[in-house]
Amino acid sequence: MSGKDKGKSGKVAEVFPKQEKIMVENINLVKKHVKPKKSGEKGQIVEVSRPINVSSVKLICSQCKKPTRVGYKLTPKGRDKKVRICKKCRQEI
């Protein structure tokens, strides 16, 4: 939702709950200089994905294909299961 990759989307690769960050594929790419490991090998510059703050991202609804906030509702059968819903189209995610 914000930053240099605003408007882009991708799959969540890793979650870091203690730092409140997530890693998204091909988002927040930075260049990292890598030293050669063996003699005769060349050093190189590699693009690596870095974690971003959870507050900078939104979930994309599978039904309406729009970024949305997440709501919750209880299932009608026995009210024993809580499911996530899209706040825009009210469909289950």
N, C-alpha and C positions, 0 to 999 in steps of 0.2 A: 504494500500500500504506500510505502514511502521509501525514499533513498534513491540510489542510482539505478536500481532495477525495478522502479515503479511500473506497474502494469504487466510485468512478466509473471508467468506461472510455471510450476514444476512440481515434481513429487517430493514429499518429505523423505529425506534419506536417513536422518538421525535426529533424536530428540534429547535435549539436555535439560531435564526438569529443574535441577538445582540452580542453574544459571539462567533459567527462563529463556532459553535459546533453542532454535531448531536449525538443522542443516537441510537446505533445499537443493536438489540437483540443478546445476548450471545457473545458480543464482548467487550473487555476491562473490564472483570469481576474482581472485587476486593472483598476481604473478609471484612465484617463489623461485629464487635462485638456488639450484641444487649443485653441490660440489661433486666432482667425479669420485666414484667409489673405488675403481681399480686404476692402476697405472695404464696410461694409453687411452683412457676413456675421456671424453669431453664433458665439461660441465654444461648445464642446460637451464633454460627458464621454463618452468612448468606452471600451468594455470590450475589453481586449487580452489575448491569451494570452501567458504568460511561460514561459521554459524551466524545467524541473524536473530534479533530479538523477536519474541513471539508477538509483541504488540505491533510489529511492522507487517504482519501478514494476516490474510483472511482466508477462510475456507471457501472453495468454489463448489457451489451446489451442483450435483450430478444431474438434476432435472432441468433447472432454468439456466445453467451455465454462467451464473453471475456470482461475484464475490459477495458473501453474506455473513451475517453473524449467526451464531448457533443458538437454538432454543431447545427446550426439552419438553416432552410430554410423556404421560404414562399410557401404556397400552390398555385398550379396553378390557382385555381378558384378565380378570382377576386383579388388575392394577399392580402387577408384580414386576413389570419390566419398564425401564425408562429408556426412551429412544431419542436420538438427536433429530431436530427438524430445522429446515431452512426458514429463516425469519421472513424472507421475501415471498416465497411461493407456498410455504407451510407443508411441504412434502418431506417425507422421511429421507434422511441422508444415509 
